[in-house]
Amino acid sequence: PARLNLAERAINSEDFQLAIKNYRLVTHNQPDNPRGWMGLAIALFELERFDESLEAARECYALSPSESMAARIVGMGLMATGKPDEARSHFERHIGFHPEQEPFLADLMSQL
């Protein structure tokens, strides 16, 4: 938990390099930790490392498929890597399983 807390403090202070370093340690030591993967995805996205961000987001989503933020960051990664059709399919599939989350994803879907 200490390493995860350090990573989260780094991301909150916008020290994305430090956040990435610590999130990578978390995900290496605890590969089943969705918070670690989500934080890594967000930090990488902030540095416009979209392919890596998408990979981390997919790991998070695989571990926590009902989490709306995980669905959102996967879709954002798909959009940022030039895959709008895949993003649309991803959002539609997610909403099919979790219709209550549609309002949280609607702003991104409207951009597709």
C-alpha positions in Angstrom: 0.0 0.0 0.0 2.9 2.4 0.7 4.1 2.3 -2.9 0.6 2.7 -4.3 0.0 5.7 -2.0 3.3 7.2 -3.2 2.3 6.7 -6.8 -1.1 8.3 -6.1 0.5 11.3 -4.4 2.8 11.7 -7.4 0.0 11.7 -9.9 -2.1 14.1 -7.8 0.9 16.5 -7.8 1.3 16.0 -11.6 4.7 14.3 -11.3 3.8 11.8 -13.9 7.3 10.3 -14.3 7.5 9.5 -10.6 3.9 8.2 -10.7 4.8 5.9 -13.6 7.9 4.6 -11.9 5.9 3.7 -8.8 2.8 2.3 -10.6 5.1 0.1 -12.6 6.6 -1.3 -9.3 3.0 -1.8 -8.0 1.9 -3.6 -11.2 5.0 -5.7 -11.3 4.6 -6.9 -7.7 0.8 -7.0 -7.7 -0.3 -7.7 -11.3 -3.9 -8.2 -10.1 -4.2 -4.7 -8.6 -6.6 -2.7 -10.8 -5.8 0.6 -9.0 -2.1 0.2 -10.0 -3.0 -0.4 -13.6 -5.5 2.5 -13.7 -3.0 4.9 -12.2 -0.4 3.8 -14.7 -2.8 4.2 -17.6 -3.7 7.7 -16.5 -0.1 8.8 -15.9 1.0 7.5 -19.3 -2.0 9.1 -20.9 -1.1 12.5 -19.4 2.4 12.2 -21.0 0.7 11.3 -24.3 2.2 7.8 -24.3 -1.1 6.5 -25.6 -0.2 3.0 -26.7 1.3 2.2 -23.3 -1.6 3.8 -21.6 -4.1 1.7 -23.6 -2.2 -1.4 -22.7 -2.4 -0.6 -19.0 -6.0 0.4 -19.2 -6.9 -2.9 -20.8 -5.1 -4.7 -17.9 -7.2 -2.7 -15.4 -10.4 -3.3 -17.4 -9.7 -7.0 -17.5 -9.4 -7.1 -13.7 -12.3 -4.8 -13.1 -14.8 -4.9 -16.0 -17.6 -3.3 -14.1 -15.6 -0.2 -13.2 -16.8 2.8 -15.3 -13.4 4.6 -15.0 -11.6 1.6 -16.5 -14.1 1.5 -19.3 -13.6 5.3 -19.9 -9.8 5.1 -20.0 -9.8 2.2 -22.4 -12.1 4.1 -24.7 -10.0 7.3 -24.4 -6.9 5.2 -25.3 -8.6 3.7 -28.3 -9.6 7.2 -29.4 -6.1 8.6 -28.9 -4.6 5.8 -30.9 -6.9 6.4 -33.8 -9.3 3.6 -33.3 -12.7 5.4 -33.0 -14.7 2.4 -34.3 -13.1 0.1 -31.7 -13.8 2.8 -29.1 -17.5 3.0 -30.1 -17.8 -0.8 -29.9 -16.1 -0.9 -26.6 -18.4 1.7 -25.1 -21.5 0.0 -26.6 -20.5 -3.4 -25.2 -19.7 -1.9 -21.8 -23.0 -0.1 -21.6 -24.8 -3.2 -22.7 -23.6 -4.9 -19.5 -23.8 -1.7 -17.3 -26.6 0.6 -18.7 -26.5 2.7 -15.6 -23.0 3.9 -16.6 -24.1 5.4 -19.9 -24.3 9.0 -18.5 -20.6 8.7 -17.4 -19.5 7.7 -20.9 -21.9 9.7 -23.0 -19.6 12.7 -23.4 -16.9 10.5 -24.9 -19.3 8.6 -27.1 -20.6 11.9 -28.5 -17.1 12.6 -29.8 -17.1 9.5 -32.0 
